[in-house]
Amino acid sequence: MRTAGLRPADVVLEVGPGLGSLTLGLLPAAARVVAVEIDPRLAAQLPVTVAARTPQLAERLTVVEADALRLPALPGPPPTALVANLPYNVAVPVLLTLLERFPTLDRALILVQAEVAERLAAGPGTPAYGVPSVKAAWYGEVRRAGAVGRRVFWPEPNVDSGLVALVRRPPPPGDRQATFAVIDAAFATRRKGLRAALARWAGSPAAAETRLRAAGIDPTVRGEQLSVTDFARLAATAPVEP
């Protein structure tokens, strides 16, 4: 809980609580825990487990049976912190979806596959830097917060895990959807320079070069050299008339 930086007034959003081992640790550290669980059997069992183990804290728990990727709203006060052991196959989309849908989330601590943790926290110019890195950086400062070996889990997975911490900050100037479209285009063909990689996005290689130069970006560099601020500035350049 120390790594999560929780405060007594926090409303914690937990995704995939499962049997409740993390939930039991969160309840004493926060004012409220909203646990989102897609499995109806686990969702029904979690309040029973909490009532049996920590009856004095049971009122702090709200369980929502839902898919976190299709969660339109949450009951009660808005969440301030995301703490979750995310399923490896949907970790990145869940993180990005929740950060966009709930702007009151100012901190996140998630446990993900070690490779995913490396990608989320990677900086420009590093081998792991890619779409997850840039999109997560839109929302805040991301860092690795620790490694977790596979032997702490039961059943033991065949991969190691890592903790990723995010502290929200204001996004760069610009439109998120437009910026994300440029990011996707830039990394669709990683081996190409941006003049070629963004040809379809801009309308032609020449139009891509014009917009890159207007944003102060060398058309020969690759997407992994740009920061999220660079991508936002590029997305804001005026389209080139055919």
C-alpha positions, 0 to 999 in steps of 0.5 A: 500500500505504501507503493500505491501512495494511498491517502485516507480520503482516497476512493480506490478503483480496483479491477479484477479483485478475484478472491480479494487478497488485494482488496483486503489490503486496500480497505484499511488504507482508503475511505472506499474501494470500488471493486470491478469484477467481470466474473459473477461468482467472484463478484458475489463472493467478495463481499462475503469474504470481506465481511468474514475477514474484516467486518469493521471495514465491510461498509467501505467496499462496493462491488460492481459486476462489469467489464472494466472496458465497458464501464460507463460510470461508477456508483458513489464518489468519483475514484481518485486512485487505480490499484489493480492486478490487471489481466495480462492480455488486456492490461494496456487497454484497461489502463488507458480506458479507465484513465480517459473515462475517469479523469479524477484518477490522479494516481495508478499502480498496476501489476502487469506482465514484466514485458508490458511494464517495460513498454509502459514505462519506456522513454523515447529512443529506447527499444521498448518504446512504442504505442503503449509508452506514448499513450500512457505518457499522455495521461501522466508520468509513468515509471517502473515501481518494482519487479514481482517474481512468478513464485508469489502467485498460485497457480504460478504463471509462466511469466514474471510481473512488474509494477507500474506507477502513474501520476497524472499530469495535464496532457500536452496541448492538443486533441487526444484522438487526433494525437493517438491517430498519429501515434498509431500511424507512426508505429504501424511500420516501425522500420520506416522514417516518419515521412513514409510511415505517415504517408497514409495519415497525411495523404501522401509522403510529401504531405507528411513531410510538410506537416512534419516540418511544420511541427519542427520534426525531422521527416527522416526520424522514426516514431520511437524518437518522438515524445508525446508532446511531439506527437501532439504538436504534429497532430495539431498541424494543418492538413495539406491540401491535395 
